[in-house]
Amino acid sequence: MHITEQASNGVVVLHPVGRIDSGSTGEFESVLMSAIGGDGTRIVVDMAQLSYISSAGLRSLLVAAKAARAKRGSIVLSAMAPHIREMFDVSGFSSLFQIHADAAAAVAALEG
């Protein structure tokens, strides 16, 4: 897995590429937690190039979302492949996150 990061109008956009599994979850969670930073941080995890996310990856998202909320921030998700969206739906995680069609829509939602 590889993660790039960019800023767009005060929103941090993370672009994980590949698989988030037991071997890469630690790095993924570390990047998420580092991106949270100070109060009010807004983060988009753009999943357009993500091929797989394990239950450990889901847990990392949940941990980071709780940490962001504690600092009055938020994490939203975008561009999920159908098989990843199905995993979020089955696990109930779809109700825990805002999910947008693409990163631009997610950034726009956080700016509003």
URURQUI-V487257 format. One record per residue. N is the residue number from 1. RES is the residue in one small letter. PSI is psi in radians with two decimals (none if undefined). OMEGA is omega in degrees with one decimal (NA if undefined). BURIAL is b if it has 16 or more other ideal C-beta (glycine too) atoms within 10 Angstrom, else e. Layout:
# URURQUI-V487257
[[N/RES/PSI/OMEGA/BURIAL] [N/RES/PSI/OMEGA/BURIAL]]
This chain:
# URURQUI-V487257
[[1/m/2.53/177.1/b] [2/h/2.47/-179.9/e] [3/i/2.22/171.2/b] [4/t/2.76/-176.8/e] [5/e/2.43/173.9/e] [6/q/2.80/176.9/e] [7/a/2.41/178.9/e] [8/s/1.84/179.4/b] [9/n/0.79/177.3/e] [10/g/0.07/177.7/e] [11/v/2.29/176.6/b] [12/v/2.19/178.3/b] [13/v/2.08/178.0/b] [14/l/2.36/-178.2/b] [15/h/1.51/175.2/b] [16/p/2.48/-179.7/b] [17/v/2.28/177.0/e] [18/g/-2.29/-174.3/e] [19/r/2.40/168.5/b] [20/i/1.81/-177.1/b] [21/d/-2.95/-175.6/e] [22/s/-0.50/179.7/e] [23/g/-0.37/-175.6/e] [24/s/-0.06/-177.4/b] [25/t/-0.68/179.6/b] [26/g/-0.78/178.4/e] [27/e/-0.76/179.6/e] [28/f/-0.85/-179.9/b] [29/e/-0.69/178.7/b] [30/s/-0.77/178.5/e] [31/v/-0.76/178.2/b] [32/l/-0.85/-177.2/b] [33/m/-0.64/177.0/e] [34/s/-0.63/-178.8/e] [35/a/-0.43/-177.5/b] [36/i/-0.78/173.9/b] [37/g/-2.25/-174.6/e] [38/g/-2.98/-178.4/e] [39/d/2.48/173.0/e] [40/g/0.25/-179.8/e] [41/t/2.33/177.4/b] [42/r/2.21/-174.5/b] [43/i/2.39/170.6/b] [44/v/2.25/170.8/b] [45/v/1.84/-178.5/b] [46/d/1.93/-174.1/b] [47/m/0.33/-176.1/b] [48/a/-0.58/-177.5/e] [49/q/0.34/178.5/e] [50/l/2.21/-178.3/b] [51/s/-0.35/-176.3/e] [52/y/2.52/170.5/e] [53/i/2.25/-178.5/b] [54/s/3.07/176.6/b] [55/s/-0.54/176.2/e] [56/a/-0.64/175.7/b] [57/g/-0.69/176.2/b] [58/l/-0.74/178.7/b] [59/r/-0.71/177.9/e] [60/s/-0.73/177.0/b] [61/l/-0.73/-179.8/b] [62/l/-0.79/178.0/e] [63/v/-0.81/-178.9/e] [64/a/-0.70/179.1/b] [65/a/-0.72/177.5/b] [66/k/-0.73/178.6/e] [67/a/-0.70/178.6/b] [68/a/-0.79/179.2/b] [69/r/-0.64/179.0/e] [70/a/-0.42/178.7/e] [71/k/0.40/179.3/e] [72/r/0.54/176.5/e] [73/g/-3.00/178.8/b] [74/s/2.72/175.0/b] [75/i/2.21/174.6/b] [76/v/2.79/-175.0/b] [77/l/2.71/179.1/b] [78/s/2.78/169.0/b] [79/a/0.85/178.4/b] [80/m/2.38/170.9/b] [81/a/2.67/-177.9/e] [82/p/-0.69/-178.8/e] [83/h/-0.50/175.6/e] [84/i/-0.73/177.1/b] [85/r/-0.69/178.2/b] [86/e/-0.71/177.9/e] [87/m/-0.72/177.5/b] [88/f/-0.72/-179.8/b] [89/d/-0.84/-177.5/e] [90/v/-0.67/-177.8/e] [91/s/-0.17/-178.0/e] [92/g/0.03/-178.6/e] [93/f/-0.35/178.3/b] [94/s/-0.51/-180.0/b] [95/s/-0.19/-178.0/e] [96/l/-0.29/-175.8/b] [97/f/2.56/165.5/b] [98/q/2.34/-180.0/e] [99/i/2.19/-176.7/b] [100/h/2.80/-176.4/b] [101/a/-0.62/179.5/e] [102/d/2.96/-176.2/e] [103/a/-0.66/179.5/b] [104/a/-0.74/178.4/e] [105/a/-0.66/178.8/b] [106/a/-0.77/178.4/b] [107/v/-0.76/179.5/b] [108/a/-0.69/179.0/e] [109/a/-0.65/180.0/b] [110/l/-0.45/179.2/b] [111/e/-0.48/-174.8/e] [112/g/none/NA/e]]
